Amino acid sequence: MKMKKLISFLLICLVGLGNGFAQDFDYSRDFPRLFQESKAENSPSFYPSLKARFLKEGEHFSKVELLALLVGQTAQKTYNAYGMVGLERTFLGAEQFPADTVLKYGKLVQDLNPVSLSLNFGLWKAYEKANNPEFATVYKKRFDLICETILASGNGSPARPYLVISPVDGSVLISKYWQETLTQMGSGENEAGYFLDILTYKKGNEEKTLHFVIDHGM
């Protein structure tokens, strides 16, 4: 009984440490490190291994693992942040298209970028439309987890912007995850010289502005 309690305690501590790392993420320090680790076969952040696991059980990833996979995605030759925007917007409108069409093309895109926020939203809605609640739940959980990982990567200030891998991710998080209304979209650089998406949204009677770093996608 004591051993079971000890194991449970250690697991809780490990999860806490992992989430703490995600919340202490520093773009200038941690992004380059994770970028290089994603290419190292002996690293727990090795992209091919994380990607294969995510495709099987991504909804069970920790924020630390998912953060490493997000950064690793930007190291791929197929990564094209701005070139994918049109396709991502199509997945955001998944409810307007036949479910089988969305699922067919979604599976193709998933092989290129399984951590696309817009893609996971689209697959969630397509499976709902196809009356497949089991898979709809899987992709909703993945969508939520990606949003939570983004929110754990900073605080939305210019100095500690949220990490995103697509220029539409910030607006998707605000409009689809929080279901708030965007009022202004802009861009600029912070004091460190990193390119940011700057989004303002209305929450109740006040407006809030958040910053998302997309410098790696330029």
Secondary structure, DSSP 8 states (H G I E B T S, - for coil): -HHHHHHHHHHHHHHHHHHHHHHT--HHHHHHHHHHHTT-TTSTT-HHHHHHHHHHHGGG--HHHHHHHHHHHTTSTT--TTTTHHHHHHHHTGGGS-HHHHHHHHHHHHHH-TT-HHHHHHHHHHHHHTT-HHHHHHHHHHHHHHHHHHHHT--SSSSS-EE-SSTTHHHHIIIIIS--EEEEEEEEE-TT--EEEEEEEEETTEEEEEEEE-GGG-
